[in-house]
């Protein structure tokens, strides 16, 4: 509330000079007497006592005396009424400082004050972090869909969402309902795979990376130098774009023609916007996937993830271990108790998996290299020049001394 100089007792608060002149002596007296006797700095005492004394003098009309101002009931009322601009946590901190100061000046036994309300909840993630986490979660998703989740499941600005991806509204119905048809046995698997690959031509393309809020600009597949469709509504624009490309080698793609009968009844924003349409992060996010559903890449990722999940489920459901699937092993009423017990079982399963990885891996049999006999006995040969090795008669009771045996013979 004020500016601090090198000398903390030269404190100058940012309030009206006349107000500070009225409470200055009282605040300075409290700060001087408590200096070194309470676990708070002089500057903290000045800041806290200035606001408290100003409230007591201006609002409550209390005398600027320690016995009147530092009464615990006055402090409790000030915290509840006079600190409305502070959060619950800041009010609790200010009350602790004032109570410690009041305890220093106390002449009567302290009485217990009513508890303060719970602290204001703080958001665990900022808006930018939430966007980042949600974008990452989308990139990790390779989910399968139920029967009622197949086909067209939403739209935005004219684009249609089909099984987790955004497509041109002119995409044929056979491609939209390909997965429905294969599950109903109206087409075979190879035809389904071919139709899934044919969807790529109608896929909307990202124009650039998501912004700070996670919004993504998406382009119609019939515009740009890498257009995959030749739409009657975009022919003039596409020709102008191609004329701007000086290097003709970049014109290698042949767009797939869109028939007039495939076009929607009216021109939608995705069909009329010259550059792109911005898709908000939360637009029909329930079924969005980063990898197109049904493709070979999706199949590879999905199979690996599904096998890992099924393996983990089988591991924690082992009847001889955690037996997570056995309801009789965790008989308790209420979801909270079940959550705690299941969490403990999963924790135990994770510890068991770690121990198995660290201590239970089978070790490869130790291989002993082939060593020649003369290499093994080299260390036992006696060398009289270096006096190393073991003489043949060493250790024999009453045997000869090595020097006597080998001297002059080598």
C-alpha positions, 0 to 999 in steps of 0.5 A: 500500500506504500513505497518502502525506502531503505529505512522501513520506518520512513514508510510513506503510504499511497493514501491522502496525506491528511489521512496518513497524518492522522494515523501515522503516530499510531501505526509507527508506534505499533511497528516500532514496538513489535520490531524483532518480536513477531515473525513479520518484517517491519514493512509488512507491519506498516502495510497491514496496520496502515490499512487497518488503522485507516479503516478503524479511524475513518469507518469504525470511528475507533480511538487510535489506541492499541487496546481499542484497535487491537481487540480480537473482535474488532479484528474479526469484524474488520476481516469480514467487512473491511477486506472485501477486496481481498480473496479468502486466502489474503484475508486469512493471511491478514488476520494472522498478522493482526492477531500476532500483533494483538497477541504482543499487546494483549493484556486479557486472555484471547478468545477463539474467533469464528473460522474464515470461509474456505479459500477461493479455488484456484484454476489448476491450468491457465486458458493457454495450458487448457488449450495445449492439453486439449490439443495434445489429448486430441492428438493421442485419441484413436478411438473406435466408434459405436454404431450410433456414432458413425456417419455424419455427426455434426457440422460447422459453417457448412463443413460436415464431421464424419467419424472425427474429421471435417469434410466437404459437404459435397462428399457422396453418401456412400463415402459418408456411410462407408463404416455403417455399410461394412458393419451392416455387411452391405459391403466387404472389408476391401471396399470399405478400406477403399472408400475410407481412402477416397475420403481424403480428397474431400478432407478440409486442410488446416491453413495454419497452426492453432492460435492461442485459444486453440482455434484452427483456420480450415481451408476448402479442399478445392482452393489453394495450389494443393487443391484435391477437388475441382469444384464448380463453385471454385473453378474461377478462384482456383484458376487465378491461384494456379496462374500465380504459380510460376513453377509449373512443376508444382501443378502435379496434382489433378483435382478430383471433379465434383459433380453439380448433383453433389453440391449442397442446395445453397452456398455455405460459408465453407464454400464461399469464404475466399481463404478459410473458416476458423473452427473454434477448439470446442466445435463438436470436439466429442468425436474429433481425432487427429488421425483419420478413422479407419486408415492404416495409420489409425489401425496401427495406433489403435491396435497397439493402444487396445492391446496395451489396455486389454493387457493392463485390464487382464493384469489387474483382474488376476484372481491370484493378485489384485482381482479388480473384477471380483466385487466380493473382494471390495465389499463397501457401500458408496462410490467414494469407498469404491474409488479409494479401494480401486485406486489402492488396487491399481497402485498395488498393481503398478508396484508389482509391475515395477518390481517385476521389471526391476527384479523379476526379469529372467537373466541370460545364462552366464557364458564362460569363455574357453580358456586354454590350459596353459593360460590357466597355469601361467600364473603358477610358473615361478620366474626367478628373475622377477621372483613371481609365481609359485614354485612346484615344491611350495607348501610341501612340509620340509620341501626345498627352497625355491631358489635352491631348486631353480638357481643355475637350472634356468 
